[in-house]
Amino acid sequence: MIMRRFIPILSLLLPWVTAAAVLAEIPTLSQEIRPKTAEQVIEQLCANLTKQRSFTVKMDVTYDDILDSGAKVQYSAYQNIWVEKPDRLRSDYTGDERVTRFFYDGKTFTLADLERDLYVTKPAPNTLDEALDQVEQKYGISIPMSNLAANDPCAELMADVKQIIFIGNDMVNREPMYHLLLIGSDRDYQIWVTQDAPPLMRKAIITYKTLPGSPQYTAILSDWNFNPSTPADTFTFQPGSESIPIELLPPRNNQSQQ
């Protein structure tokens, strides 16, 4: 399964990056804001995400699993995220292998397994950044793409990335995007960013190139909304009459619960 730290936003403002590919001129953008290099695309993407205090976004996900035989199979999921900084997050994840809901309301977090009608609720810090660190480090829970909710989504630089390369003006759902490749020692990242303002991430692929079979994780992001009208109870879990509370076991062998 994909770890939270692996996926999120691919925030890579790396001063030592060597690539400086010139991007195509995009007539729909003014000369003042049109990015000229791959690095500027990342800078503008991250700056736009950092300034957002609330948003919702939808994701269609596919990810590979390598069988013991070496054969590769692919699973699918879709995920909806609601964010209100600094202390609200909800993630609804519906996939081939699990159906889960994550709630954080500034006081507690809840992870609910809808298929088995189980849930766990724990006290949590009063900021998103601290809460996400706690659920991952203490409880081994990873929330895919949750770095989008961090106060500074670009704060956690991917230390193994050595180069950013502009690939081209390539399509996502029939719309041309800036297509970037970020080279790392263990993982490679591809991201597609909208060419019109504001810059938005519309697709991400992570290739785990040091794992057998080089499995990939792909997310297509849609319906970004930076001015949502989200009811307050969206972020609070309400168990059903037959829902069963459980306790979390400590994570084993650095494996995360999701």
N, C-alpha and C positions, 0 to 999 in steps of 0.2 A: 504494500500500500504506500501511497505517496505521503511523505512527511511534510509537515507545515513549512519547515525551513527550506525544503527543496523547491517548492513551487512558487511561493509568493513573489509576485510582481516583478521579479527579476530585476531588482533595483540595483543598478550597477554603474554608479557614477565613479568610474575608476580613472584617476588622474594619470595612471601609468599605462593606460590602454594605448596600443600602438596604431590601431586602425583609425583612419580618418577619411573614409570614403566619402566622396562628394555625392550628395543626393540629387535626384532629378528636380528641376524647377516645377513647382506646383502652382499654377496660375490662380487657384482659388484662395491662396494665402497671401497676405501682404508681405512685402520684402522684409519688414522688420521682424516678423515672427516665423518666417519660413526657415526650417532647420537646414543647415548646410552639410552637416556631418552626422555619422551614426551616433557619436557621443551627444550631439545636440538633440537628437530625437529622444534619447534616454533622459537627458536633463529636462526637457519640456514635459515628457510623460510624467516623470517623478514630481516635478514642481506642481503640476495640475492635481495629481493625486494627494499630495501633501496638504494642499490648501482646502481640500474638501472636508467638511465637518460631519456630513451625513450623506449616505448614498445607499442605493440598492443596485444589485447586478445579478444577472442570471448566467449560468455556465452549463454548457454541454461538454461532457468529459468522456474520453476514452483512455484506457491504460492497458498495457501489456502484462501478461503473466507468462513466465517461462516454466514449462512443465519439466519434470525430472528427465523426460526423454530428450529435452532440448527443443521441443516444438513450442511455438509461440501462439498464445491465444489472446484475444482482446475482449475486455469487458467495457461496459458503458455505464454512465451515470449522468444525472443532472443535479445541479446545486443552485440554490437561491441564497443570497446573503443580504442581510439588512445591517447597516452600521450607523450608529450615532456616537460620535466621539464626544467625550473621552471614555464613556463607560457603558456602552450598549452594543451587543452583537447577537445576531441570530444566524444560524446556518442550517438550512434544510437540505439534506443530502439523500437522494433516492437513486440507488444503483443496483446492478445485477447481484452484488455480493452483500449489500447491507442497505437498510433504510434507517437513518438516524436523524436526530434533531439536537442542535446545541443551542443553549440559551445562556446569555450572560446579562445581568441587569444592574451591575455595579456593586452588588452585594454577594451574590451566589452565582455559580454556574451549574447547569444541569445538562447531562448527556442522556438522551432517551433513545432506546432501541424500539422502534415502532412494531417491528415484526414479532418480537417476543414480549412486548408491553412491559419492558423493564426500564428503570431509570435510576440515575444516581445524582444527588445534589450535594454540593460542597460549598463551604464559604470561599469567597474569592476576594482578591484585592480590589480597590475601588477605581482602578484605571485599566483600560484595555491592554496596554502593553504589559503591565504586571500580571494581569489575569492570564493572558496567552502564554507567558513564560511559565507561570505556575502549572497550568494544566498540562503543558508538555513536559516540563522538567520533573515535576513531582508525581504526576499521575500517568505520564506516558500517553496522553491524548493529543493527537495532531488534528487540526482543523484545516483541510485543504484550502489554500488561497487566503488564509486568514491574515497574512501579512498586509493585505490590502487595508485592513482595519487599523493597523498600527498608527500611532500619532505621527510618525515619520516613516512612511512605507519604504523609503529608500535608505534607512539607517543601517540595515544589516547587509553590508556589501558581501558579495560572493567572493571570498578570498582566493578561490582557485581560478577565477576567470582572468585570462591573460590578454584577450583580444576581442574587440567588437568589430564585426564586418558587416557592411551594407551589402545585402544580397540583391535587392532589386525592388521594383514596385510591383508586388505580387498580390494576388487576390485572396480575400476571405469573403465567402458568400457573395461572389461576383463583384466585390468592391475593391479597387486597388488600395494597397496599404504599403507603408514602409516595412520591409522585411529585413530583420537583423538576425545575425548569428553571433552568439557569444560563446567563445571557446574557453573551456575549463579543463582542468586536469582529470577530473572524475566525471563531470557532466558537461554536456553541451546544451545550449538554450537557443531556441528560436522564438522570436516575438514578432508580431505584426501590429503596427501602430497606425492609427488613422492619419490621413494626410490633411484633413481639415481640422481647424481648431474647434474645441479643445482636443489635444491629443489623448487618445484612449487606447488602451490595450484591447485588441479584439481577438487575439489568438496567441497561445503559448504552447510550445513543445519542449519537453525536457527529455534528453537522451542520456540514459545511465550507461555510459560507454564502457565502464570497467566491470559491469555486471555481465554474467553469461547471457548471451543473446541480445545485449544492448536494448533492454526494454525502454519504451517511451510512454510518457504521460502527455496527453493533449487536452487543452481546455479552450473552448471557443466562448468568448464572453460577449453578452448582448444586453440590450435594454438597460444601459447605464442611466441612472436617474440621480442627479445631485441635489434635488429638491423634493424628496419624498415626503408624503404625509403618512407617517407610520404611527399607528396607535401605540400607546405606552405599553399595553399588555402584550405586544408582539414579542417582547424580550423576556417575558416571565412564563415559566412552564407551569401548566395546570394539569396534574395527573388525572387520568380517568379513574372511574370507580374500581376497576380491576387491575390497575397498574401496580407493579410490584417494585418497591424500592430495593436497591442492592448496594453493596459496598464495592469499591474498586480494589483490585489486587495490585500490588506494586508491579511496574513493568519489568519484564524479564528480557535479558540479552538485548537491551536497547530497542526492543520492539514496542511500537506504539499501539495503543488502543484507539479505534476510530468509530 
